[in-house]
Amino acid sequence: MIQAIGLTSVHRRTGGTAVDDLTFEARSGSVTGLLGAAGSGKSAALRLMLELEPGLGLTLFDGRPMHRLKQPAREVGVLLGDLHGHPGRTARSHLRMLAAAAGVPAARADEVLELVGLTAVARRRLDTFSLGMERRLGLAAALLGDPDALVLDEPSAGLSPREAAWVKSLLRTFALQGGTVLVAGDDAMEMSALADHVVSIDRGRLVADQSVQEFARTRLRPRVVVRSPQAHELAHLLAEQGAEVSREGSACVALLGVGRTQVGETAHRNGILLHELADQVIDAGPPITQDRRPASGQDRYVQGPHRQDPHRQGPRQDEALGREVFGQERSGQEKSGQERDGLRPQPRPRPKRGSVLSPGGGPPPEDRPAPALPGPSWLLRYEWRRLAGIRSTWLTVAAVLAADLVITLLLGRTAFAGSRHESLNRLLTAWAPGLPLPPAAMGAGVLGALAFGQEFRFPALAPAQVAVRRRMRLLLAKLTMCAVGGILLAALAFVLNWAVVSGELEAGGETLPEDVLPLFVWWAVLVMGSGWVGLLTAGVFRSSVVGTLGVLAVPVLVEPLVGRLMGPGSSEAARTPAGHIVSATADGGSDPLQRFADAVQPVAAGPGEYALIISVAGLLCAYALLTARRR
C-alpha cells in the first residue's frame, strides 16, 4: 500500500505551488491512476513521493517512508519518463549493472528480459532500441528487484495500441498477484480501462478520488459523431429535438444527448445522406468540486487543497486524518518501536509470484532461495559492471597501451643520449619530454572522469531525470575501483615497456637494473593518483570533460605553483623524479629496505608529488562539503 499525506512542493523558478497539500492512497492488489492534464503536477507528485525533490508531506510504502527502506529497489519499482541508460551498453549489461546495484543475482536480468519479451535483443545496444523496446526495458528495470509496488509515470505514452495493451496486461497481472500499482497519465479513456481507482488532480490539488465506476459515470460522456454532406441541416433538426451539437468541420458534427438510432431515423426521414455514424466517449473534464462526501461513501470530492470529511471538523482536517489513520506526523517524524508498528495499517498478504509474471509459468518451488541481501561488495560489483559494460573503457585502455608502445619505441632510438638513469626512467614509463603526463596516467584520469561523469549524464542509480546524489559510500567504491584499475593499467604499461627496453638493451649488450620495485611503486601511485584526480573533479563538477581537464591542470597549473613555493630548482627535478629511484636502487647498499627508503625519500619531497597530494586532498574536501550541504 502507498499512502501520500499532505504532499507540497514549490516551483524553484516561478515560486508557484506545483503540488498543493495532496493526500491519497493506492491500495494493494489494485491499480490506482493519478490523472491530470499536462502541467497538473503529476510528475512532481511522484518525485515528491520518491524523495527525488525537496518538499513537505509524507509518503509511506507499506508503512515506511522511502528513506527508511533498506533496499528501495526491492520494495518499489520506478519508471519515470524515458530510459536513462548509456547508449553503448547492451540491454543485458544494463540490467546486470542495475542488478548489482539492487543487490539481486545477475541471473535476474535474464528473467526479466524474458518476462518483457526482450530476450531476442538482449545483446543489442540501447541506441538501437525503438520507443516500445525502451519502455519494455524500463519496465524490466522496475521489476528487477521483484518489488511490492510499482510507481510509473505515463508508461504507455507514445506507444502503439498493441504495445499499450501489453503494458496494461502486465500491470493488471502484477496487481492481481497482490502488488500495488500507481500509474500517472493524462488520458481519461486509457485510465478508465486500466485503473481500479482514479485520483484526479488539477494544478497540484486533489480534485476527485473515485472508484473507476464512479469515475466513468461522472467524467466520461458518450456522443455520436456524424459525417455527412448535409451535416449542417442534420444538426439543425437534432438541435430542435434537444440534442447538444458541436461542429467539428464543415461536414462533421458531434452530438450529445442522442443515440445512433435517433440520428439514423432522423436522417432517413429527411433524406439526408450519411457517410459516417459512430459512437464515441469523450472526457468531460474534472467533476465539479463539492464540500461534501458523496452518498456512496467510496468517493470523495474536495474544494481547494483540503480534504472534506463530515466526520472531522477543523480547517486542517488532513493533518488529523494523517495522524489518526497512519500514526504519523505530517512533518515526517515517525513513531518508534511497537507504537509505529501497531498503528500503521497492515498490507494485504501478497501471493507468491510465478503463476503469470515469472518466466516458465507455474508457481515457484517452495524451496526457491530468496535473493541475498546486498553485502559490502555490492557497490564494487556495480562499479565493475558499469566500467566493463561499455566499449569506451576498453578503447581507452587500448589507446593508452598503443600510445605507450609508440612513445617507448621512439624514445629507444635516442636512449642514453644523456643520463642513463633518466633515459631508463623515461623508457620504462613512456614519459616523453614535453608531455605533461605519460599516456598511462592520462588514460587513468580519463577513466576516472568517466566514472562520475557518466553517472551524472546517464544516472543508473536514480530512477528519473535527476543526477545521482553525491554519497560517500559511492565515492569510496569508485575510488577503490579506480585504484585497482589504475594499478592494473600501470602494470600493463610497465610490463610492455620493460619488454621493449630489455630487448633494446640486450641488443646493445646492456642489462636493466634488477631492483625496479621502487620505480614501479612510484609509477603506480602516479597513475592511480591521476585517476583519482579525474574521478574527484568529475564528482565535484558533474562533468567528465571537466574531470579530464582537471587531470591536465595538476602538472600544468598546480605543479609549477608548488614548485615556486618550494624554491628554485625544484621544478626541473620534478620533471624526472623517477631518475632518483633508478639511481638509488642501482648504487645503494645491500639492504633492500634501506635501498627502497633511500630511493623513495627524494621523490616524496618533489613538487609533482606535492601537487598530486594537494589536488586529491582539496577535491576530496570539496566533495565532502557538497555532500554535507546536500544533506
C-alpha positions as CSV (number, residue, x, y, z in Angstrom):
1,M,0.0,0.0,0.0
2,I,1.1,3.5,-0.8
3,Q,-0.1,6.4,1.3
4,A,0.6,10.0,0.4
5,I,-0.2,12.6,3.0
6,G,0.0,16.4,2.5
7,L,2.5,16.5,-0.3
8,T,3.5,20.0,-1.1
9,S,6.2,21.4,-3.4
10,V,7.1,24.8,-4.9
11,H,8.4,25.7,-8.3
12,R,12.0,26.7,-8.0
13,R,11.8,29.3,-10.8
14,T,8.3,30.7,-10.6
15,G,7.7,30.2,-6.9
16,G,4.2,28.8,-7.6
17,T,2.9,25.7,-6.0
18,A,3.5,22.6,-8.1
19,V,1.8,20.2,-5.6
20,D,-0.6,21.6,-3.0
21,D,-1.4,19.5,0.1
22,L,-2.1,16.3,-2.0
23,T,-3.4,13.3,0.0
24,F,-4.4,10.0,-1.4
25,E,-3.6,6.3,-1.2
26,A,-3.0,3.4,-3.5
27,R,-4.2,0.1,-2.2
28,S,-2.6,-3.3,-2.6
29,G,-4.0,-5.7,-5.2
30,S,-5.2,-2.8,-7.4
31,V,-4.2,-0.3,-10.0
32,T,-4.5,3.4,-8.9
33,G,-4.4,6.0,-11.6
34,L,-3.1,9.6,-10.9
35,L,-4.9,11.5,-13.6
36,G,-4.3,15.1,-14.7
37,A,-3.6,17.3,-17.7
38,A,-0.1,18.2,-18.7
39,G,1.3,20.6,-16.1
40,S,-1.1,19.5,-13.4
41,G,1.6,18.3,-11.0
42,K,1.6,14.5,-11.6
43,S,5.3,14.1,-12.2
44,A,6.1,16.5,-9.4
45,A,3.9,14.5,-7.0
46,L,5.7,11.2,-7.9
47,R,9.1,12.8,-7.4
48,L,8.0,14.0,-4.0
49,M,6.7,10.6,-3.1
50,L,10.1,9.0,-4.1
51,E,12.0,11.8,-2.3
52,L,13.7,12.9,-5.5
53,E,12.8,16.5,-4.8
54,P,12.5,18.5,-1.6
55,G,9.1,19.3,-0.3
56,L,6.6,18.9,2.5
57,G,4.5,15.9,3.4
58,L,5.0,12.2,3.9
59,T,4.7,9.1,1.7
60,L,4.5,5.6,3.2
61,F,5.3,2.4,1.4
62,D,3.7,-0.3,3.5
63,G,4.1,2.0,6.5
64,R,7.6,3.2,5.9
65,P,8.9,6.3,4.1
66,M,11.3,6.0,1.2
67,H,14.4,6.9,3.2
68,R,13.7,4.1,5.7
69,L,13.6,1.4,3.1
70,K,16.8,-0.7,3.4
71,Q,16.6,-1.9,-0.2
72,P,14.4,0.6,-2.2
73,A,14.7,-1.3,-5.4
74,R,13.4,-4.5,-3.7
75,E,10.4,-2.6,-2.4
76,V,9.4,-0.1,-5.1
77,G,9.9,-0.4,-8.8
78,V,10.1,3.0,-10.6
79,L,9.8,4.2,-14.2
80,L,9.7,7.9,-14.7
81,G,10.0,9.2,-18.2
82,D,12.3,7.7,-20.8
83,L,15.1,5.2,-20.2
84,H,18.3,6.7,-19.0
85,G,20.9,4.2,-20.0
86,H,24.3,4.6,-21.7
87,P,23.6,4.2,-25.4
88,G,26.6,2.0,-25.9
89,R,25.5,-0.5,-23.3
90,T,23.6,-3.7,-24.2
91,A,20.2,-4.5,-22.6
92,R,21.6,-7.4,-20.6
93,S,24.7,-5.4,-19.5
94,H,22.4,-2.5,-18.4
95,L,20.2,-4.8,-16.3
96,R,23.1,-6.8,-14.8
97,M,24.6,-3.5,-13.7
98,L,21.3,-2.5,-12.1
99,A,21.0,-5.9,-10.5
100,A,24.4,-5.4,-8.8
101,A,23.1,-2.0,-7.5
102,A,19.9,-3.6,-6.2
103,G,21.7,-6.5,-4.6
104,V,19.9,-9.2,-6.6
105,P,21.6,-12.0,-8.5
106,A,22.8,-11.3,-12.0
107,A,20.6,-14.1,-13.3
108,R,17.5,-12.0,-12.5
109,A,18.4,-9.8,-15.5
110,D,17.8,-12.7,-17.9
111,E,14.5,-13.5,-16.1
112,V,13.0,-10.0,-16.5
113,L,14.2,-9.8,-20.1
114,E,12.2,-12.9,-20.8
115,L,9.3,-11.5,-18.9
116,V,9.1,-8.4,-21.0
117,G,9.9,-10.2,-24.3
118,L,13.4,-8.8,-24.9
119,T,15.4,-12.0,-24.8
120,A,16.0,-11.9,-28.5
121,V,17.5,-8.4,-28.4
122,A,19.4,-8.8,-25.1
123,R,22.7,-8.2,-26.8
124,R,21.7,-5.2,-28.8
125,R,22.9,-1.7,-27.8
126,L,20.4,0.7,-26.3
127,D,20.9,3.3,-29.0
128,T,19.3,0.8,-31.5
129,F,16.1,0.4,-29.4
130,S,12.7,1.7,-30.5
131,L,10.4,3.6,-28.1
132,G,8.4,0.5,-27.4
133,M,11.6,-1.6,-26.7
134,E,12.9,1.2,-24.3
135,R,9.6,1.1,-22.4
136,R,9.8,-2.7,-22.1
137,L,13.4,-2.4,-20.8
138,G,12.3,0.3,-18.4
139,L,9.6,-1.9,-17.0
140,A,12.2,-4.8,-16.8
141,A,14.4,-2.5,-14.7
142,A,11.4,-1.6,-12.5
143,L,10.6,-5.3,-12.0
144,L,14.3,-6.3,-11.5
145,G,14.2,-6.4,-7.7
146,D,10.8,-8.2,-7.6
147,P,9.2,-5.2,-5.8
148,D,5.9,-5.0,-3.9
149,A,4.9,-1.7,-5.6
150,L,5.3,0.0,-9.0
151,V,5.3,3.7,-9.5
152,L,5.1,4.6,-13.2
153,D,4.8,7.9,-15.0
154,E,2.9,7.5,-18.3
155,P,4.4,4.2,-19.2
156,S,2.2,4.0,-22.4
157,A,2.9,7.4,-23.8
158,G,3.8,7.3,-27.4
159,L,3.3,3.6,-27.8
160,S,1.2,1.8,-30.4
161,P,-2.2,0.4,-29.4
162,R,-0.6,-3.1,-29.3
163,E,2.3,-2.0,-27.0
164,A,-0.1,-0.1,-24.8
165,A,-2.3,-3.2,-24.4
166,W,0.7,-5.2,-23.5
167,V,1.7,-2.7,-20.8
168,K,-1.9,-2.7,-19.4
169,S,-1.9,-6.5,-19.3
170,L,1.4,-6.6,-17.4
171,L,0.3,-4.1,-14.8
172,R,-3.1,-5.8,-14.3
173,T,-1.3,-9.1,-13.8
174,F,1.1,-7.5,-11.3
175,A,-1.9,-6.1,-9.3
176,L,-3.8,-9.4,-9.4
177,Q,-0.8,-11.0,-7.7
178,G,-1.1,-8.6,-4.8
179,G,1.2,-5.8,-5.9
180,T,0.4,-2.1,-5.7
181,V,0.5,-0.1,-8.9
182,L,0.4,3.7,-9.1
183,V,0.2,5.0,-12.7
184,A,0.2,8.7,-13.7
185,G,-1.4,9.7,-17.0
186,D,-3.4,12.3,-18.8
187,D,-5.8,10.2,-20.9
188,A,-9.1,9.7,-19.1
189,M,-10.2,6.9,-21.5
190,E,-7.0,4.9,-21.0
191,M,-7.1,5.4,-17.3
192,S,-10.7,4.1,-17.1
193,A,-9.7,1.0,-18.9
194,L,-6.6,0.4,-16.8
195,A,-7.2,1.6,-13.2
196,D,-9.4,0.3,-10.4
197,H,-9.3,3.7,-8.6
198,V,-8.7,7.1,-10.1
199,V,-7.2,10.1,-8.3
200,S,-7.8,13.3,-10.3
201,I,-5.6,16.4,-9.7
202,D,-5.5,19.8,-11.2
203,R,-2.8,22.5,-10.5
204,G,-1.3,20.2,-7.9
205,R,-4.6,19.9,-5.9
206,L,-6.8,16.9,-5.3
207,V,-10.0,17.2,-7.4
208,A,-11.6,13.8,-7.0
209,D,-10.8,10.4,-5.5
210,Q,-13.1,7.9,-7.1
211,S,-13.6,4.3,-8.0
212,V,-13.4,3.6,-11.7
213,Q,-17.1,3.0,-11.9
214,E,-17.9,6.4,-10.4
215,F,-15.2,8.0,-12.5
216,A,-16.7,6.6,-15.7
217,R,-20.1,7.8,-14.7
218,T,-19.1,11.3,-13.8
219,R,-16.2,12.0,-16.1
220,L,-16.9,10.2,-19.4
221,R,-19.7,11.2,-21.7
222,P,-21.0,9.3,-24.8
223,R,-21.5,11.1,-28.0
224,V,-22.4,10.4,-31.6
225,V,-20.2,11.6,-34.5
226,V,-21.8,12.2,-37.9
227,R,-20.2,12.9,-41.2
228,S,-22.5,14.0,-44.0
229,P,-22.6,16.5,-46.9
230,Q,-25.7,17.8,-45.2
231,A,-24.3,17.9,-41.7
232,H,-25.5,21.4,-41.0
233,E,-29.1,20.6,-41.9
234,L,-29.0,17.4,-39.7
235,A,-27.5,19.3,-36.8
236,H,-30.4,21.9,-37.0
237,L,-33.0,19.1,-37.0
238,L,-31.4,17.3,-34.0
239,A,-31.0,20.5,-32.1
240,E,-34.7,21.0,-32.3
241,Q,-35.1,17.6,-30.6
242,G,-33.0,18.6,-27.7
243,A,-29.5,17.4,-28.8
244,E,-26.4,19.3,-27.9
245,V,-24.5,20.0,-31.1
246,S,-20.9,20.9,-31.6
247,R,-19.4,21.3,-35.1
248,E,-16.0,19.7,-35.9
249,G,-15.7,20.8,-39.5
250,S,-17.8,21.6,-42.5
251,A,-19.0,18.0,-42.9
252,C,-18.8,16.7,-39.3
253,V,-20.8,17.3,-36.2
254,A,-20.7,15.8,-32.7
255,L,-24.0,15.2,-30.9
256,L,-24.6,14.8,-27.2
257,G,-27.8,13.6,-25.6
258,V,-29.0,11.4,-28.6
259,G,-28.2,7.9,-29.7
260,R,-27.3,6.5,-33.1
261,T,-30.8,5.1,-33.6
262,Q,-32.4,8.5,-33.2
263,V,-29.8,10.2,-35.5
264,G,-30.3,7.5,-38.2
265,E,-34.1,7.7,-38.1
266,T,-34.0,11.5,-38.4
267,A,-31.6,11.4,-41.3
268,H,-33.7,8.7,-43.1
269,R,-37.0,10.7,-42.7
270,N,-35.4,13.8,-44.1
271,G,-33.5,12.1,-46.9
272,I,-30.0,13.1,-45.6
273,L,-27.1,11.0,-46.8
274,L,-24.7,9.8,-44.0
275,H,-21.1,9.0,-44.6
276,E,-20.3,8.0,-41.0
277,L,-22.3,7.4,-37.9
278,A,-20.2,6.3,-34.9
279,D,-20.4,6.3,-31.1
280,Q,-17.6,7.9,-29.1
281,V,-16.7,8.5,-25.5
282,I,-15.1,11.8,-24.5
283,D,-13.6,13.2,-21.4
284,A,-15.9,15.8,-19.9
285,G,-13.2,17.2,-17.6
286,P,-12.8,17.0,-13.8
287,P,-16.1,16.9,-11.9
288,I,-17.5,19.9,-10.2
289,T,-16.0,20.1,-6.7
290,Q,-18.3,20.0,-3.7
291,D,-17.9,20.4,0.1
292,R,-19.4,17.1,0.9
293,R,-18.7,13.4,0.6
294,P,-21.0,11.5,-1.9
295,A,-23.6,9.2,-0.6
296,S,-21.7,6.1,-1.7
297,G,-19.0,6.7,0.8
298,Q,-16.4,5.3,-1.5
299,D,-15.6,8.5,-3.4
300,R,-14.7,12.0,-2.2
301,Y,-14.6,15.4,-3.9
302,V,-12.6,18.3,-2.5
303,Q,-12.6,22.0,-2.9
304,G,-9.2,23.7,-2.6
305,P,-6.3,21.9,-1.1
306,H,-8.1,20.4,1.9
307,R,-9.9,17.1,2.0
308,Q,-13.5,17.4,3.1
309,D,-14.8,14.8,5.6
310,P,-18.1,15.2,7.6
311,H,-16.7,13.1,10.4
312,R,-14.0,15.6,11.3
313,Q,-14.1,19.3,11.9
314,G,-11.4,22.0,11.6
315,P,-9.6,23.8,8.9
316,R,-6.7,21.3,8.8
317,Q,-8.7,18.0,8.6
318,D,-6.0,16.3,6.5
319,E,-3.5,16.6,9.4
320,A,-5.9,15.0,11.8
321,L,-6.6,12.3,9.3
322,G,-2.9,11.5,8.7
323,R,-2.2,11.3,12.5
324,E,-5.2,9.1,13.2
325,V,-5.1,6.7,10.3
326,F,-1.4,6.4,9.6
327,G,0.1,7.2,13.0
328,Q,2.5,9.7,11.6
329,E,3.0,13.5,11.8
330,R,2.9,15.4,8.5
331,S,6.4,16.7,9.3
332,G,7.8,13.3,8.6
333,Q,8.7,12.4,12.2
334,E,8.0,8.7,12.8
335,K,6.7,6.9,15.8
336,S,9.2,4.4,17.2
337,G,9.1,0.7,18.1
338,Q,5.9,-1.1,18.8
339,E,3.8,2.1,18.7
340,R,4.6,2.7,15.0
341,D,4.1,-1.0,14.1
342,G,0.8,-1.1,15.9
343,L,-0.7,2.0,14.3
344,R,0.4,1.5,10.7
345,P,-2.2,-0.3,8.5
346,Q,-1.3,-3.9,7.7
347,P,-0.9,-4.6,4.0
348,R,-2.9,-7.2,2.3
349,P,-1.0,-10.6,2.1
350,R,0.7,-10.8,-1.3
351,P,0.5,-14.1,-3.1
352,K,3.7,-15.6,-4.4
353,R,4.9,-14.6,-7.9
354,G,5.4,-17.1,-10.6
355,S,1.9,-18.0,-12.0
356,V,2.0,-15.2,-14.6
357,L,4.9,-12.9,-14.0
358,S,7.7,-15.4,-13.5
359,P,9.1,-16.9,-16.7
360,G,8.3,-20.5,-17.3
361,G,4.8,-20.5,-15.9
362,G,3.6,-22.2,-12.8
363,P,4.2,-21.1,-9.2
364,P,7.8,-21.1,-8.0
365,P,9.0,-24.1,-5.9
366,E,8.7,-23.8,-2.2
367,D,12.5,-24.2,-1.7
368,R,13.4,-21.5,-4.1
369,P,16.1,-19.5,-2.3
370,A,15.4,-15.8,-1.7
371,P,17.8,-13.3,-3.3
372,A,20.6,-12.5,-0.9
373,L,20.7,-9.0,0.6
374,P,23.5,-6.8,-0.8
375,G,26.7,-7.1,1.2
376,P,29.6,-4.7,1.5
377,S,30.8,-5.5,-2.0
378,W,27.5,-4.7,-3.9
379,L,28.8,-1.2,-4.9
380,L,32.1,-2.7,-6.1
381,R,30.2,-5.2,-8.2
382,Y,28.1,-2.4,-9.6
383,E,31.2,-0.3,-10.4
384,W,32.9,-3.2,-12.2
385,R,29.9,-3.9,-14.4
386,R,29.5,-0.2,-15.1
387,L,33.1,0.1,-16.0
388,A,33.4,-3.1,-18.1
389,G,30.0,-2.9,-19.8
390,I,30.8,-0.1,-22.3
391,R,33.3,-0.1,-25.2
392,S,34.8,3.3,-24.2
393,T,36.6,1.7,-21.3
394,W,38.4,-0.9,-23.5
395,L,39.0,1.5,-26.3
396,T,40.7,3.9,-23.8
397,V,42.9,1.1,-22.4
398,A,43.8,0.0,-26.0
399,A,44.7,3.6,-27.0
400,V,46.8,4.0,-23.8
401,L,48.8,0.9,-24.5
402,A,49.3,1.7,-28.2
403,A,50.5,5.3,-27.4
404,D,52.7,3.8,-24.6
405,L,54.3,1.4,-27.1
406,V,54.9,4.1,-29.8
407,I,56.5,6.5,-27.4
408,T,58.8,3.9,-25.9
409,L,59.9,2.8,-29.4
410,L,60.6,6.4,-30.4
411,L,62.5,7.1,-27.2
412,G,64.5,4.0,-27.6
413,R,66.2,5.4,-30.7
414,T,67.7,8.2,-28.6
415,A,68.1,6.3,-25.4
416,F,71.1,7.0,-23.1
417,A,71.9,10.2,-25.1
418,G,72.0,11.9,-21.7
419,S,71.9,10.4,-18.2
420,R,71.5,6.7,-18.3
421,H,69.1,6.7,-15.3
422,E,66.9,9.4,-16.7
423,S,66.7,7.5,-20.0
424,L,65.7,4.4,-18.2
425,N,63.0,6.3,-16.3
426,R,61.5,7.7,-19.5
427,L,61.7,4.4,-21.3
428,L,60.0,2.4,-18.6
429,T,57.2,5.0,-18.1
430,A,56.9,6.2,-21.7
431,W,57.1,9.8,-20.4
432,A,58.4,11.8,-23.4
433,P,60.0,15.2,-22.8
434,G,57.4,18.0,-23.2
435,L,54.4,15.8,-22.2
436,P,52.5,16.9,-19.1
437,L,51.7,13.3,-18.2
438,P,52.6,9.8,-19.6
439,P,49.8,8.0,-21.6
440,A,49.0,5.6,-18.7
441,A,48.5,8.4,-16.2
442,M,46.4,10.4,-18.7
443,G,44.3,7.3,-19.5
444,A,43.7,6.6,-15.9
445,G,42.5,10.1,-15.4
446,V,40.1,9.8,-18.4
447,L,38.6,6.5,-17.0
448,G,38.2,8.2,-13.6
449,A,36.5,11.2,-15.1
450,L,34.1,8.9,-17.0
451,A,33.3,7.0,-13.8
452,F,31.4,10.0,-12.3
453,G,30.7,11.9,-15.5
454,Q,28.6,9.1,-17.0
455,E,26.9,8.6,-13.6
456,F,25.5,12.1,-13.8
457,R,24.8,12.0,-17.6
458,F,23.2,8.5,-17.6
459,P,22.1,8.1,-14.0
460,A,21.8,4.4,-13.3
461,L,21.3,4.8,-9.5
462,A,18.4,7.3,-9.9
463,P,15.0,6.4,-11.4
464,A,14.4,9.7,-13.1
465,Q,16.0,12.6,-14.9
466,V,17.8,13.7,-11.9
467,A,21.6,13.4,-11.3
468,V,22.6,10.7,-8.8
469,R,23.2,12.1,-5.4
470,R,26.7,12.6,-4.1
471,R,27.2,9.9,-1.5
472,M,30.4,8.9,0.4
473,R,29.8,5.2,0.0
474,L,29.5,5.6,-3.7
475,L,32.7,7.7,-3.8
476,L,34.6,5.1,-1.8
477,A,33.5,2.3,-4.2
478,K,34.6,4.4,-7.2
479,L,37.9,5.3,-5.5
480,T,38.6,1.7,-4.8
481,M,37.7,0.5,-8.4
482,C,39.7,3.5,-9.8
483,A,42.7,2.5,-7.7
484,V,42.6,-1.1,-8.8
485,G,42.1,-0.1,-12.4
486,G,44.9,2.4,-12.2
487,I,47.3,-0.2,-10.7
488,L,46.4,-2.7,-13.4
489,L,46.9,-0.2,-16.2
490,A,50.2,0.9,-14.7
491,A,51.3,-2.7,-14.5
492,L,50.3,-3.5,-18.1
493,A,52.1,-0.4,-19.4
494,F,55.2,-1.1,-17.3
495,V,55.5,-4.7,-18.4
496,L,55.0,-3.7,-22.0
497,N,57.8,-1.0,-21.7
498,W,60.0,-3.5,-19.8
499,A,59.8,-6.0,-22.7
500,V,60.6,-3.3,-25.3
501,V,63.5,-1.8,-23.3
502,S,65.0,-5.1,-22.3
503,G,65.1,-6.1,-25.9
504,E,66.8,-2.9,-26.9
505,L,69.4,-3.2,-24.1
506,E,70.1,-6.9,-24.9
507,A,70.8,-5.9,-28.5
508,G,73.4,-3.4,-27.2
509,G,74.9,-5.7,-24.6
510,E,73.5,-3.9,-21.6
511,T,71.0,-5.0,-18.8
512,L,68.3,-3.4,-16.8
513,P,68.6,-2.8,-13.0
514,E,67.4,-5.8,-11.1
515,D,65.6,-3.9,-8.3
516,V,62.9,-1.8,-10.0
517,L,60.2,-2.2,-7.3
518,P,60.6,1.4,-6.0
519,L,60.3,2.7,-9.6
520,F,57.1,0.6,-10.1
521,V,55.6,1.8,-6.8
522,W,56.2,5.4,-7.7
523,W,54.8,4.7,-11.2
524,A,51.6,3.0,-9.9
525,V,51.0,5.8,-7.4
526,L,51.3,8.4,-10.2
527,V,48.8,6.6,-12.4
528,M,46.4,5.9,-9.5
529,G,46.6,9.5,-8.3
530,S,45.8,10.8,-11.8
531,G,42.8,8.6,-11.9
532,W,41.6,9.9,-8.5
533,V,42.0,13.5,-9.7
534,G,39.8,12.8,-12.7
535,L,37.3,11.0,-10.6
536,L,37.0,13.6,-7.9
537,T,37.0,16.5,-10.3
538,A,34.1,14.9,-12.3
539,G,32.3,14.2,-9.0
540,V,32.5,17.8,-7.9
541,F,31.7,19.5,-11.2
542,R,29.4,16.7,-12.5
543,S,31.2,16.6,-15.9
544,S,33.6,14.1,-17.4
545,V,35.1,16.8,-19.6
546,V,35.9,19.0,-16.6
547,G,37.3,15.9,-14.9
548,T,39.7,15.3,-17.8
549,L,40.8,18.9,-17.8
550,G,41.4,18.6,-14.0
551,V,43.9,15.8,-14.7
552,L,45.9,18.1,-17.0
553,A,45.6,21.0,-14.6
554,V,47.7,19.2,-12.0
555,P,51.0,19.2,-14.0
556,V,50.3,22.3,-16.0
557,L,49.0,24.7,-13.2
558,V,49.3,23.2,-9.7
559,E,52.8,21.7,-10.0
560,P,54.5,25.0,-11.2
561,L,52.8,26.8,-8.4
562,V,54.0,24.3,-5.8
563,G,57.5,24.4,-7.4
564,R,57.6,28.2,-6.9
565,L,56.6,27.9,-3.3
566,M,59.3,25.2,-2.7
567,G,62.1,27.3,-4.2
568,P,64.2,27.5,-7.4
569,G,65.5,24.3,-8.9
570,S,62.7,22.1,-7.7
571,S,60.6,22.3,-10.8
572,E,63.3,20.8,-13.0
573,A,63.7,17.9,-10.5
574,A,60.0,17.3,-10.6
575,R,60.1,16.5,-14.3
576,T,62.2,13.4,-13.8
577,P,61.6,12.2,-10.2
578,A,62.0,8.5,-11.0
579,G,65.6,9.1,-12.0
580,H,66.4,9.4,-8.3
581,I,64.8,6.0,-7.8
582,V,66.8,4.2,-10.6
583,S,70.0,5.9,-9.3
584,A,69.4,4.9,-5.7
585,T,68.4,1.3,-6.5
586,A,71.5,0.9,-8.7
587,D,74.0,2.5,-6.4
588,G,72.5,1.8,-2.9
589,G,73.6,-0.7,-0.3
590,S,72.8,-4.4,0.1
591,D,69.8,-3.9,2.4
592,P,66.6,-3.9,0.2
593,L,64.5,-2.0,2.7
594,Q,67.2,0.7,3.1
595,R,67.6,0.9,-0.6
596,F,63.9,1.3,-1.0
597,A,63.7,4.0,1.6
598,D,66.7,5.9,0.1
599,A,65.1,5.7,-3.3
600,V,61.6,6.9,-2.3
601,Q,62.8,9.7,0.1
602,P,63.9,12.3,-2.5
603,V,60.9,11.6,-4.7
604,A,58.3,12.0,-1.9
605,A,59.5,15.6,-1.5
606,G,59.2,16.6,-5.1
607,P,56.7,19.3,-6.3
608,G,54.9,16.9,-8.6
609,E,54.1,14.6,-5.7
610,Y,53.0,17.5,-3.5
611,A,50.8,18.9,-6.3
612,L,49.1,15.5,-6.7
613,I,48.5,15.1,-3.0
614,I,47.2,18.7,-2.7
615,S,44.9,18.2,-5.6
616,V,43.4,14.9,-4.3
617,A,43.0,16.3,-0.8
618,G,41.4,19.5,-2.0
619,L,38.9,17.8,-4.3
620,L,38.1,15.2,-1.6
621,C,37.2,18.0,0.8
622,A,35.1,19.8,-1.8
623,Y,33.2,16.6,-2.5
624,A,32.6,16.0,1.2
625,L,31.4,19.6,1.7
626,L,29.0,19.3,-1.3
627,T,27.7,16.0,0.2
628,A,27.1,17.6,3.6
629,R,25.4,20.6,2.1
630,R,23.0,18.3,0.2
631,R,22.1,16.6,3.4
